[in-house]
Structures are given as structure tokens and as C-alpha cells.
Amino acid sequence: MKDGIHPNYRDVCFVDLSNGFKFVTRSVLNSRETIKMDDGRELPLFKLETSSESHPFYTGTQKSVDNLGGRVEKFRNKFAGLGVGTKK
């Protein structure tokens, strides 16, 4: 392999801002921020809005569209006489 053309592949720390969950993986992303880990290592820090620890799909708190109280049916019933929301 040629020297100097490959990105720096190293350990980085990702932090979920919604719950503080941290995980370390390898990446080539660049970051200006760093974090000191419990084992003494200082790693680049990447902040995430959501991760598998906080995303509703993975936590089981996602609501199904079918369980929202029949909103589509309520809309159709409310506007049935106006011809809104009906197929022609």
C-alpha cells in the first residue's frame, strides 16, 4: 500500500446526546473535540442526536400508525360531504 494516501483509521467515541450513552468504534471521521475515557485514553468525540439506545424503533416505544385512534377515518368522516380526501 502507498504511504500517505489512506485516512487515519482509529478508535473514536460516539455519544448519544439524548441519554448520554457512549460507545467506542473505529472510524476515519475527523473531530475537534476529544473525550477522556475511563481507561485513560483520549479519543475523538462525535455527538449524535439519537442512537440505537434512544431511537423509538429499537427501544420498542414507536407508535404504529394503525394504533393512533383512526385518524384517517376521522378525517374522512369529517370531510366526506366536501369531497376532500376521496379518490376520484
C-alpha positions as CSV (number, residue, x, y, z in Angstrom):
1,M,0.0,0.0,0.0
2,K,1.2,3.5,-0.7
3,D,2.1,5.7,2.3
4,G,0.3,8.9,3.0
5,I,-2.9,8.3,0.9
6,H,-5.0,6.4,3.4
7,P,-7.1,8.1,6.1
8,N,-6.3,7.7,9.8
9,Y,-8.4,4.7,10.9
10,R,-8.6,4.9,14.7
11,D,-10.8,4.4,17.8
12,V,-13.4,7.1,18.3
13,C,-16.1,7.7,20.9
14,F,-19.7,8.4,19.9
15,V,-22.1,10.0,22.5
16,D,-25.9,10.0,22.3
17,L,-26.9,13.5,23.5
18,S,-30.4,12.4,24.4
19,N,-29.3,9.9,27.1
20,G,-25.5,10.1,27.5
21,F,-24.9,6.6,26.0
22,K,-21.3,6.2,24.9
23,F,-19.8,3.6,22.6
24,V,-16.3,3.3,21.0
25,T,-15.8,2.0,17.5
26,R,-13.3,2.6,14.7
27,S,-13.7,5.4,12.2
28,V,-11.9,7.8,9.9
29,L,-14.0,10.8,10.8
30,N,-12.2,14.0,12.0
31,S,-13.3,15.8,15.1
32,R,-12.1,18.9,17.0
33,E,-13.5,17.6,20.3
34,T,-12.0,14.8,22.4
35,I,-13.1,12.9,25.4
36,K,-11.1,11.2,28.2
37,M,-12.3,7.6,28.7
38,D,-12.4,5.7,32.0
39,D,-9.3,3.7,30.9
40,G,-7.3,6.9,30.4
41,R,-7.4,7.0,26.6
42,E,-8.2,10.3,25.0
43,L,-10.4,9.7,21.9
44,P,-12.0,12.0,19.3
45,L,-15.7,12.7,20.3
46,F,-18.7,12.6,18.0
47,K,-22.1,13.8,19.2
48,L,-25.2,12.0,18.0
49,E,-28.8,13.2,18.2
50,T,-30.0,9.6,18.5
51,S,-28.6,6.1,18.6
52,S,-30.0,2.6,19.0
53,E,-30.3,3.2,22.7
54,S,-32.7,6.1,22.3
55,H,-34.4,5.6,18.9
56,P,-38.1,4.6,19.3
57,F,-37.8,1.7,16.8
58,Y,-35.1,0.0,18.8
59,T,-36.4,0.8,22.3
60,G,-39.9,-0.5,21.4
61,T,-41.7,2.8,22.1
62,Q,-42.5,3.5,18.4
63,K,-46.2,4.0,17.8
64,S,-47.9,2.3,14.9
65,V,-49.9,4.4,12.5
66,D,-52.8,1.9,12.9
67,N,-52.9,2.5,16.7
68,L,-53.4,6.3,16.6
69,G,-57.1,6.2,17.1
70,G,-58.2,6.0,13.4
71,R,-57.1,9.5,12.4
72,V,-57.6,8.8,8.8
73,E,-61.1,7.5,9.3
74,K,-61.9,10.6,11.5
75,F,-60.6,12.8,8.7
76,R,-62.6,11.0,6.0
77,N,-65.8,11.2,8.1
78,K,-65.4,14.8,8.9
79,F,-64.8,15.9,5.3
80,A,-66.9,13.2,3.5
81,G,-69.5,15.7,2.2
82,L,-66.9,18.1,0.9
83,G,-65.2,15.6,-1.4
84,V,-61.8,16.1,0.4
85,G,-59.6,13.1,0.8
86,T,-61.6,10.9,-1.5
87,K,-60.3,9.3,-4.7
88,K,-61.9,10.2,-8.0
